[in-house]
Amino acid sequence: MTAASQDSNQALTKNDGNNDNEKDNDVNMESVTEVDRQWLLKLLKKHSSDPRLVPYYAELHEKYPILKDKALVVAPMVDQSDLPFRLLCRKYGTNLCFTPMVHAKMFHQKEAYKKQFWSYVNGTPPGDRPLIVQLCGSDTTSLIYTIRYILSSKGSVDGFDLNCGCPQTIAKRGNYGAYLLEKEDGNVVVDVVKKLVEEVGQEIPISVKVRILPSGVEDSLKLYKRLVDAGASMLTIHGRNRMQKGLKTGKTDWDAIKQVVELFGDKIPIMANGGISNLDDVRECLEYTGVDGVMSSEAILEYPALFTDTNTEAVGGKRTGPRRMQLAKEYLDTADKHPPQLGGQGNGIKCVRAHIHKILHEDLTGRNDLRQNIALAQDHDELRTYFNDIEELNKVEEHSVESEGLA
């Protein structure tokens, strides 16, 4: 958590008579659609009897009341929040998932891409709910086509999210991600949200995942207000700007997220993304910011059971949840049943290998031959032979599961 951001409430709400941005004022005059503030809570409650969640809720909601009615979320991650990975995380406390980013224009125009990202006949399996599909792009024709296609498939989904958080250069070229927030002073993204809400907002929630603008928190809050007024049903705030990536990632600004909750939390759900490494961090974020849910990306990739009470102060920092190898095996078994490339939003064996590398990162450290073998593996059975090799080495080295933690 960072030092406090400069408070911008007065700057946002103050009316000094200036009308510098007529488009901003036009959007703020009338919300496109009335958002049910409780839609997310209702969705979580609808699925609260899921047998995978019942024991988790029984144990942890009594122990940590702050977790009750909160969303614990797998973030949208390209080629990583694929169907088999989501199903794995749902075994360990995750109660809401986002798909990887779906490129709406490619989905609209390329049949092979469409088949990889969605099975019209089968939809997503019943065990993969609740689910929000993340889309990227600014072409509303393609976005609406993609939403309509998925909505009409078997089982449908529970929401659509617009990617305004990707900081990669390719997002700038493609007019999406964090760069879309800055395009024409935010007018483009506001218009996109407004159009999507007008077209499908009465049928399904349209949310937006955002970052903090490079120009600062005050400008960000002004833009978030325009998105709320345009009809966004939820905002997920990644508490960093687009330049905070890679070695420059830095800390997450929970103070900025807290301000978003104070300003807009009475109108729509707000979720936090960033700075989460275990359940202690989840609880601290919920208590400090007041958000409706916490989203994890990097940490949950490494440990899909992140939302369990393991490696926390309550258990002395020890790994009391499933060991790394168990999770790697469970992911592979799930990918056997639900190949990520067959409508599961993943790129086949490449996607699978990436997950195994991430989950077994510490087991592969200093074992370059094994790391290389996994990187070149062509199928699941070959990967399983390397699992055996790792387990033999860990046995010789008297590996302790309790000592496992995030890299």
N, C-alpha and C positions, 0 to 999 in steps of 0.2 A: 504494500500500500504506500502511496506517495504522500508527500506533504500536501497540505490543503491547497486546492486550487483557489484562485481569486473568486470570491462570491459575486455572481452575476445576476442575482434575482432582480435587483433594482434596475439594472441596465435593460433587462428583458421586459419588465412590466411597466416601466416608466413611460408616460405619454407626454412628450414634450412638444407635440404639435407638428413634428416633422413627418413628411410622407415621402421619404427618399426612394422607396421601392414600391411602386404602385402595384406590381404583380404580387408582392408579399401581402399587401393589404387586401387585395382581391381574394386571395386564398383564405386569409384569416377571417373574412367577413362571414363565411358560412361553411361549416364542415360538410363534406360531400355526403357522409353517411354517419348515422349515430352508432358508435361502437359500444357493444355490451362490455362494460368494464370487467365483468366476471367470466368472460368466455374461456379464459385459460384455466381458471379455477374449476369451472364446470367440466372442462375437458379432462383435467387430472382426476377429478372425482369419478367421472364416468369409467375410468380405467383403474380405479383404486383397488378393485377386487381381483385384479390380475394376480394369479397364484404366484408369479415370480416376485411380486412386490409385497404381498401380504406379510411374509415373515420379516422383511426389511422394515416395513412400516411399524409392525408390532414391537420390534426391538428398539429402533432408533427414534421414533416419534415420541415415545415416552421418555427416553433418555435425553433427547435434544428437541424440545417442543418447537424450536425455531424452524425445524425442517418440515413441519406439518403444512400441507397444502402448498409447498414450494416445488417448483420445477427444477429437476436435476438433469442437465441436458448435455447430450453429445452434440458438439458443434458441427456445422457444415464444413467438410474438409475434402478437397478434391482428391479423388481416388483413395480416400481413407475412411470417410464415414459411410462406407458401402453397407449393403444389406447384411452380410454375415457379421460384420463388426458391430453393427447396431444391435443385432439379436444377441450377441455375446454380452454387450454392455447392459442390456435389459435384464440379464440374469442377476446383475449385481447392483441394483438400486437405481439405475437410470430410468426415469419415467417419461422422458420426452426426447425424441431424436430429430435431427435435421439430416436430409440427404446431402450428398456432395452437391456443389454448385452445378446446376444444369444450364448450359448455354442455350438460351431460348432460340436464337436464330439458327443454330446448328440443329437443334431439335426439330425446328420447323422445316428445315430445308434438306437435312441429310437422314435418310432412312436408317442407315447402319448406326448412326449415333443414337437415334431414337430407340432402336431395339436394345442397345446397350443400357440405356438409362431408364427405360420403363417397359414393362410387359403389359400391353393393353388387355390381353386375354386374362391374365392371372392377377394383374395389379401387384401390390405388395402383400405378403402373407398377413393373416390376421394378427400374428404375434408381433408384427412390426408397427404397432400403434400405441400411443398417438405419434403421428409423423407429420412433419412440416417439410415441404419440398422447397429448397432454395433455388431461385432463378437468378441469372445475370443477364444484363442487357438493357438497352434503352429503347429498342424498337418495340412499340406497344403491340403492333400486329403479331409479331412472333411471340411475345410474352403472353398475350391473350390466347393465341392458338395453343400454346403449350399448357396453359392452365386448363383450358377447355378439354383438351385431349386427356389429361390425367384425371380430371374430375369425372369424366365419362367412363373411365376404366373400372374394372371390377374392384370394389372396396373403397375406391377413392382415397382421399387423404384428409388431414385435419387443418391444413393451412398452407399458404405460400408466402415465401419470404424473398425480398429483393436484396441481392448482395450489393451493399455499399460499403464493404469493409476490406475487400481484397486490395493489398498494397502493391502487388506485383506490376511490373511495367506492361505486361501483356494486357492488364485491365485498362490501362490508359489508352492503349491502341484500340481496344474493343469497346470503349465507352461504357465501362461498368466498374464495379468495385468502388473503392474509396475515392477514385477520381471523379466519379459521377456526382459526388456531393459538391464538388467545386465547379463543375461545368456550368457556365453562365450564371455564376453566383447562386447555384442551387436551384435555379428555375427548371432545369431539365428533369432532375429527379423528382421535384415536387409535381411537375406535370405528369410524369410517368405514374407515380403513386395515385394521383387523382384519377387518371384514366383507368387504372386497374380497379380501383375501388368502385368507380362508376359502373364498370362492366361486370364485375364479379363479386364485389364487396358484400352484396346481400346474400351470396351463397356460401362464401368461405372467407376466413380472415386473411387479410393482406398485411404482412408485417415487414419491417425493414431492419437489417443489421447494419450498424454504422460504426465509424470510428470518430475520434475527435478531429476536427479540422486543424490543419497546420497553423491557421491563424489564431487558434486558441479556443478556450472553453466558451467564452461569451458569444463568439460567432456561431459556435456549434449549437448552443442552446437556442439561438434564434432560428437556425435551420431546422432543428428538431421540432420546434413549435409549428413551423410550416408543414412539416410532414404529418404531425398529429392533426392539424387542421385539414389536411388533404384527405384524411380518413385512415391513416395507418392504424392498424389494430394492436400493434405492439412494437416496441423498439428494443433491440438488443444492442447495448453499448459496449463496444470493445474500448476499454479505457486507455487507448494509445492512439497516436496519429499515424498516418500512412508511412512516415519516415522511420518509425520505430519498428524495425524488423531485423532479422538476422542478428548480427553481433551488437546492433544498436537497439535491440528490443526494449530494454529498460523496464521500469516498473509500471504497473497499471495504476491509473488515476481513479481510485475509488471515490475521491471527493467529487470529481466531475460527475460520476455516475449517481452519487447521492443527490446532487443538484437536479439531475434529470428527474429522479423520483419525486423530489419535493415540488417540482414545477408541473409535471405531467402524470405522476403516479395515480392521481385521482381520476384520470380520464382513460388510461390504457395500462396494461401490464408493461413493466420494464424489467429487462433481464441484463445481468452483468456477464461480461466475458473478459477473461484475462486474470492472471495472478493466482490461479488455483492449483495447489499441489496435493491436497488431501482434504478430508472432511472437516478438519479444523479450519482450514481456509474458507471452505464453503460456509460454515457457520459464522465466521467472522465477517465475511462479505455480506451475508444476509442481514446480520445485526447492524453493521455499520451503514450500509447503503439503503436498506429497506426495500430491496428489489424483490420481484415475484419469483425469481429463479436465478440459478447460476449455471453458466455454460462452460464446459471444459473442452479444450482441443489438444494441445501438446501433451499434457499430463495424462489424459485418459487414453491417448494412443499408446503410451508406454505401459499404463496399468489400467486396463478396462474395468477393474473393480474399484476404481478411485472413490466412488461414493459410498464405500463401506467404511466401517470404523477400524481402519488399519493404518499403521504408521502414524497414528495420532498420539497426542499426549495421554489420552485415556488408557492406551495400551503400551505406554512407555516408548513410543516411537517404533515398536516392533512390527514386522509384517505378520499380521495375524490372519489376513485374508488369503485367498488362493495364491500359490506360488506362480512365478513367471511362466515356468514350463507348462503348468496346468492350463494357464490361459492361452498359451500358444497352441497347445493341442486342441483345446476347445474351439478356438477360432478356426483351425484347419478342418475340424470335424464339421463345423457349421458351414464352411465354404464348400465342403463336399456336397452338402445338401442344397445349398443356395449359391451356385457359382456367381461371383460378383458381376461377370460380364454378361449374364443373361437377365437383363432387366434389373440388376442389382447395383447399378451405378459404379461399377469398378472395372478396372482394366485387366481382368483375368489374372494369370499367374504373376504378372508384374505387381498388381495390387496386393496379392497374397504375400509375396516376398517382402514387400515394404512393411506390412504389418508384422511379420515374423522378426524382421530386423529391429523394429521399434520395440516390440515386447521383450525380445531377448537381447536387447542392447548390451546390458551388463554381462550377460553370459558369453557374448561374443568379443568383449573387450580383451585385447591381447591374444586372441585366437584367430589370427588373420586367415588361416587356411579354411576354417569353418565359415567365417564370414564370407569369404569368396565363394565357397561352395553353395551357400544359401543364395547368394546373389545371382548365381547361374542356374539354380535348380529349375527344372522344366515341368515338374508336376508335384502333387502333394505327397505322393509316396516317397519321392526322393527327399523331400524336406523332412519326412518322418525319420529317415535313416540318420540324418544329421541331428535330429532331436536325441536319438539314442547316443550318439557320440558325445553330445553336450552333457547328458546325464551321467555317462561314464566318467567324464572328466570331473564333473562336480562331485561325484562320489569319492573319487580319489583325493580331491582337495578338501573333503569334508565340508562341503557347502552347507551353510545354515540359512534356511528359509527366513527365519526371524530377522536376519540381518539385511534382507533385500529391501531396496528402496528405489526411489526415482534417481535417474542418472544426474 
